[in-house]
């Protein structure tokens, strides 16, 4: 399956980030997981992750993907 990035994906990525952060299972949502995988292969999405921002107050290496 080929998934092209859309502007709506920019709204999905933060939701998946938080779901994984709080250890919520996404196993019931394979399409969402596929879209997120495509997004996380794009440099802009990688750089925009919350734990990589310069003003982050707390950081744990365990929070990284």
Steps between C-alpha positions, in 0.01 A plus 500: 500500500637841403412783736559859391537767764213744530468814706257317730787270601650795686208474742526124536868480592469681837208278599700185425800645683293547815327163467841332491630722778218385727533140376159483333473211258451595137473139387137551399599783265739362237435782252582763760820312584595483131437871450707581808784281378509692172492831687784400732721435198470866398762737646245771583290263710807366677625848585157606629475235770428661838798355684737650240382859544747749649258615770412155635498507880551136571659236284558134548693293244237232558245730334676477166372272228 
